[in-house]
Amino acid sequence: MQEILTFVTYLIVWLVCSYVLKVENGLAKLLISLTAAVLVYVLIGMMYSKRENKRGKDND
């Protein structure tokens, strides 16, 4: 699930850069899209980690 959301984020940001922001530089679009995708991946990982820690404390 986490990887799918990351991929979707990458595509959406790429399209936003291309059509909404009219960024023509391919490297800039790549860097912006990858940064957004990695950020989403890390945030979801942190959310899952926090949830697991909370479940662990509740079971003790």
Beta strands, then each sheet from edge to edge (+ up, - down):
end
